[in-house]
Amino acid sequence: MRRRLAEIAYVRSGDKGDTCNIGVIAHTPRLYEVLRREVTPDRVAAHFGEMVRGPVTVYELDNLGALNIVLEHALGGGATRTLRFDQTGKAMGNLLQRMWIDVDPATAPVDGDVSTAGAARPGSGEGDARGTG
């Protein structure tokens, strides 16, 4: 079953210059395994598309059940140099939460475990950070 990343993980993010750092923390240890499988550098890069012009690195933090994602050349030059409206790491973290991931139904949160109010569903035209898929 497909779920938005926001339904199975918390996200904290920040920025320094033109680099964005996003922490993704699984709601449960079983969901951390889903993060490890689904939130890969290639998938994150595809999700952001042209918004991220440099490498994407994903660090696994097994002891925390979390991932640390570093996006280089991701903020249009940095908050003080860009004309982009969404130039901060906080905006990038929010956009990452929109990423669709595949979750085994046995592992997926039961309705009510995590708020899904207002979450778009597959086929709604909101499949990537740009809302184009």
C-alpha positions as CSV (number, residue, x, y, z in Angstrom):
1,M,0.0,0.0,0.0
2,R,1.2,3.5,-0.7
3,R,1.5,6.1,2.1
4,R,3.0,9.5,2.3
5,L,6.2,9.7,4.3
6,A,4.5,12.0,6.8
7,E,2.2,9.1,7.8
8,I,5.1,6.9,9.1
9,A,7.8,9.3,10.1
10,Y,8.6,12.6,11.7
11,V,10.8,15.1,9.9
12,R,13.2,17.8,11.2
13,S,15.3,19.9,8.8
14,G,17.6,22.8,8.6
15,D,20.0,24.5,6.2
16,K,23.4,26.1,6.0
17,G,24.3,28.0,2.8
18,D,23.2,25.9,-0.2
19,T,23.0,22.6,1.7
20,C,19.9,21.2,3.3
21,N,19.9,18.6,6.1
22,I,16.7,16.5,6.7
23,G,16.3,14.1,9.6
24,V,13.6,11.4,9.1
25,I,12.6,9.6,12.3
26,A,10.4,6.5,12.0
27,H,7.3,6.2,14.2
28,T,8.2,2.6,15.1
29,P,11.2,0.3,14.7
30,R,9.4,-1.7,12.0
31,L,8.7,1.4,10.1
32,Y,12.4,2.3,10.2
33,E,13.0,-0.8,8.0
34,V,10.5,0.7,5.5
35,L,12.5,4.0,5.6
36,R,15.8,2.2,4.9
37,R,14.3,0.4,1.9
38,E,12.2,3.3,0.4
39,V,14.1,6.5,1.2
40,T,17.1,6.1,-1.0
41,P,19.3,8.8,-2.6
42,D,17.9,8.0,-6.0
43,R,14.3,8.2,-4.8
44,V,14.9,11.4,-2.9
45,A,16.6,13.0,-5.8
46,A,13.8,12.0,-8.2
47,H,11.2,13.4,-5.7
48,F,12.9,16.8,-5.6
49,G,13.8,16.8,-9.3
50,E,15.5,20.0,-10.5
51,M,15.1,21.6,-7.1
52,V,18.2,19.7,-5.9
53,R,21.2,20.2,-8.3
54,G,23.9,18.3,-6.3
55,P,24.3,14.9,-4.7
56,V,21.9,13.4,-2.2
57,T,23.4,11.4,0.6
58,V,21.4,9.3,3.0
59,Y,23.0,8.3,6.3
60,E,21.4,5.5,8.3
61,L,21.2,6.0,12.1
62,D,20.2,2.5,13.2
63,N,20.5,3.3,16.9
64,L,17.9,6.1,16.5
65,G,15.6,4.5,13.9
66,A,16.3,7.5,11.7
67,L,17.9,8.7,8.5
68,N,19.9,11.8,8.0
69,I,19.6,13.1,4.4
70,V,22.0,15.7,3.0
71,L,21.0,17.6,-0.1
72,E,23.8,19.6,-1.7
73,H,23.1,22.6,-4.0
74,A,19.5,22.4,-2.9
75,L,18.6,25.9,-1.9
76,G,19.2,28.0,-5.0
77,G,22.5,29.4,-3.6
78,G,21.2,29.8,0.0
79,A,18.6,31.9,1.8
80,T,20.3,35.2,1.3
81,R,21.2,34.6,-2.4
82,T,18.2,32.9,-4.0
83,L,15.1,34.2,-5.5
84,R,13.3,31.0,-4.8
85,F,10.2,31.2,-2.6
86,D,10.9,28.0,-0.7
87,Q,14.6,28.5,0.0
88,T,14.9,27.1,3.5
89,G,15.6,23.6,4.8
90,K,12.3,23.7,6.6
91,A,10.4,24.0,3.3
92,M,12.5,21.1,1.9
93,G,11.6,18.9,4.9
94,N,7.9,19.6,4.4
95,L,8.2,18.7,0.7
96,L,9.9,15.5,1.5
97,Q,7.0,14.5,3.7
98,R,4.9,14.4,0.5
99,M,6.9,11.6,-1.0
100,W,5.0,8.4,-1.6
101,I,6.5,5.2,-0.3
102,D,5.4,1.6,-0.4
103,V,4.5,0.1,3.0
104,D,3.6,-3.6,3.7
105,P,0.0,-3.6,5.0
106,A,1.2,-5.5,8.1
107,T,3.6,-2.7,8.9
108,A,1.4,0.3,7.9
109,P,-0.1,2.4,10.6
110,V,-3.7,1.6,11.4
111,D,-6.1,4.5,10.7
112,G,-6.0,6.6,13.8
113,D,-2.4,5.8,14.7
114,V,-1.1,8.7,12.6
115,S,-3.2,11.6,11.3
116,T,-3.8,11.3,7.6
117,A,-6.3,14.1,7.4
118,G,-5.9,16.0,4.2
119,A,-3.3,13.7,2.8
120,A,-3.5,13.3,-1.0
121,R,-4.0,9.9,-2.4
122,P,-2.3,8.1,-5.3
123,G,-3.5,9.5,-8.7
124,S,-4.3,12.9,-7.2
125,G,-1.6,14.6,-9.2
126,E,0.4,15.4,-6.2
127,G,3.1,12.6,-6.4
128,D,6.3,14.6,-6.1
129,A,7.6,17.8,-4.6
130,R,6.5,19.8,-7.6
131,G,3.0,18.3,-7.6
132,T,3.4,16.8,-11.0
133,G,3.0,13.1,-10.5
